[in-house]
Amino acid sequence: MKEASAKERIMTSALEEFAENYYDSASINTIIKHSRTSKGTFYHYFQNKEDLYFKLIDRIVQEKLEFLNRRMTEEFKTSSKLTLFDENFKMITRIAMEFAASKPLYYEMGVKMLAEPNSNIIGIIQKKYGNQSDEFVGKLVERMYDAGGINKKLTKEFVIKMISFVLSNYTTFVPVKDRNDFKKMIGYLDQVYEVLENGIRPKKIKQKK
């Protein structure tokens, strides 16, 4: 089997490093050492650590979108009538979890990104990728809001931001021990949907007359 190119070895080593460390703690020297390359080779392909970091994220995002599109085509044809809480929408997020389970290092890097302490890096991430979830969820919220399916005490903007945030960060609700168990992750995701759709208060039982 043909050995991976120097650039690919650097990308693979970087994924391992960023999956284990936050941005500032990740070491270019470690990446170079584990990729069996040199500083000259590294700077031939990448301007600096930030350039490498975001090229790696771009690759992850692209692979995820390709995976989602392929699996969604296999499972169902997305209807223009798709709503926020129907089974098709839930299927989309379950497929996203399937991708996470199939790419554990991508998932671990994603978890690190959610808790990234470097505010400058977080700002770039939000600027580059933050609107993707809002745009998708926004279309569904608009449709449900206009149809009376969302509490009118809540503004559309608030609902869009809240749902996007919860769906993007729900792994923080999952115990670390369960984060590599796909079935358990789906169980937690179902609980998130239950809270979003029905709240946390039990439904009142109607009294018999």
C-alpha positions in Angstrom: 0.0 0.0 0.0 1.3 3.4 -1.0 2.5 5.5 2.0 0.5 8.7 2.7 2.1 11.9 1.4 3.9 14.2 3.8 0.9 16.6 3.8 -1.5 13.8 4.7 0.7 12.6 7.5 0.8 16.1 8.9 -3.0 16.3 8.7 -3.4 12.9 10.4 -1.0 13.9 13.1 -2.7 17.2 13.6 -6.0 15.5 14.0 -4.7 13.3 16.8 -3.0 16.4 18.5 -6.1 18.6 18.3 -8.4 15.8 19.4 -6.3 15.5 22.6 -5.5 19.2 23.2 -7.1 22.6 23.1 -5.7 24.9 20.4 -3.1 26.7 22.5 -1.8 23.4 24.0 -1.5 21.7 20.7 2.2 21.5 19.6 3.5 22.0 16.1 6.7 20.2 17.1 4.7 17.2 18.3 2.7 17.2 15.0 5.9 17.3 13.0 7.6 14.6 15.0 4.6 12.2 14.8 4.2 12.9 11.1 7.8 12.0 10.4 8.4 15.3 8.5 10.4 18.5 9.1 9.6 22.1 9.9 10.5 23.0 6.4 8.0 20.5 5.1 5.3 21.7 7.5 5.7 25.4 6.5 5.7 24.4 2.8 2.1 23.2 3.2 0.8 25.4 6.0 1.4 29.0 7.0 1.2 28.3 10.8 -0.8 26.4 13.4 -3.9 28.4 12.8 -3.8 27.7 9.0 -3.4 24.0 9.7 -6.2 24.0 12.3 -8.8 25.5 10.0 -7.8 23.5 7.0 -8.4 20.4 9.2 -11.8 21.8 10.3 -12.7 22.5 6.6 -11.9 18.9 5.7 -14.1 17.6 8.6 -17.0 19.8 7.7 -16.8 18.8 4.0 -16.6 15.1 4.9 -19.6 15.4 7.2 -21.7 17.2 4.6 -20.9 14.5 2.1 -21.7 11.8 4.6 -25.0 13.5 5.5 -26.1 13.9 1.9 -25.3 10.3 1.1 -27.1 8.8 4.1 -30.1 11.2 3.8 -30.5 10.1 0.2 -30.4 6.5 1.3 -32.9 7.0 4.1 -35.5 9.4 2.7 -36.2 12.3 0.3 -36.2 15.5 2.4 -39.7 17.0 2.0 -40.4 20.7 1.7 -42.8 20.1 4.5 -40.1 19.0 6.9 -40.9 20.3 10.4 -38.7 20.7 13.5 -39.9 17.7 15.4 -40.9 15.1 12.8 -39.1 11.8 12.3 -37.2 13.0 9.2 -35.6 15.9 11.1 -34.7 13.6 14.0 -33.2 11.2 11.4 -30.9 14.0 10.2 -29.4 14.5 13.6 -29.2 10.8 14.2 -27.2 10.5 11.0 -24.9 13.2 12.2 -24.3 11.1 15.3 -23.7 8.1 13.1 -20.9 10.1 11.4 -19.5 11.1 14.8 -19.5 7.4 15.8 -17.7 6.4 12.6 -15.0 9.1 13.0 -14.1 9.2 16.7 -11.1 11.5 16.3 -13.3 14.0 14.5 -15.8 13.7 17.3 -13.1 14.2 20.0 -11.8 17.3 18.2 -15.4 18.6 18.0 -15.8 18.2 21.7 -12.6 20.1 22.3 -13.8 22.9 20.0 -17.0 23.3 22.0 -15.0 24.0 25.1 -12.2 25.9 23.4 -10.8 28.5 25.9 -9.1 30.6 23.2 -11.7 33.4 22.6 -10.0 34.5 19.3 -10.2 30.9 17.9 -13.8 30.6 19.0 -14.6 33.9 17.3 -13.2 32.6 14.0 -15.0 29.3 14.3 -18.3 31.1 14.9 -17.7 33.5 12.0 -16.8 30.7 9.6 -19.2 28.0 10.6 -21.7 29.4 13.1 -24.5 30.4 10.6 -24.8 26.9 9.0 -27.0 25.5 11.8 -28.9 28.7 12.3 -29.9 28.8 8.6 -31.1 25.2 8.5 -33.0 25.5 11.8 -34.3 28.9 11.0 -36.2 27.8 8.0 -38.0 25.1 10.1 -38.7 27.6 12.9 -40.2 30.1 10.5 -42.5 27.5 9.1 -43.7 26.3 12.5 -43.9 29.8 14.0 -46.2 31.0 11.2 -48.3 27.8 11.5 -48.8 28.4 15.2 -46.6 25.5 16.3 -44.3 27.5 18.5 -45.2 29.5 21.6 -45.8 33.1 20.4 -44.3 34.5 23.7 -41.0 33.5 22.3 -39.4 35.4 19.4 -38.3 33.6 16.3 -34.8 34.8 16.8 -34.6 33.4 20.3 -36.0 30.0 19.3 -33.6 29.7 16.4 -30.6 30.5 18.5 -31.7 28.4 21.4 -32.4 25.3 19.3 -29.2 25.7 17.2 -27.2 26.0 20.4 -28.7 23.0 22.1 -28.3 20.7 19.0 -24.7 21.9 18.5 -23.8 21.5 22.1 -25.9 18.7 23.4 -22.9 16.4 23.8 -22.0 18.5 26.9 -25.1 16.9 28.6 -23.7 13.4 27.9 -21.4 11.8 30.5 -17.8 11.3 29.2 -18.1 7.5 29.7 -21.0 7.4 27.2 -19.6 9.6 24.5 -18.3 6.7 22.4 -21.5 4.6 22.7 -23.7 5.4 19.7 -26.8 3.9 21.1 -26.5 5.8 24.4 -25.8 9.0 22.5 -29.0 8.6 20.6 -30.8 8.1 23.9 -29.5 11.4 25.2 -30.4 13.0 21.9 -34.0 11.7 22.2 -34.2 13.4 25.7 -33.0 16.7 24.2 -35.9 16.5 21.6 -38.3 15.6 24.4 -37.4 18.8 26.3 -37.4 21.0 23.2 -40.8 19.7 22.1 -42.6 19.2 25.4 -40.6 20.9 28.1 -39.6 19.4 31.5 -42.9 19.8 33.3 -45.1 16.7 33.2 -48.3 17.1 31.2 -51.3 17.7 33.4 -53.7 14.8 33.5 -57.2 15.8 32.8 -59.6 15.2 35.6 -62.7 13.1 34.8 -65.9 14.9 35.3 
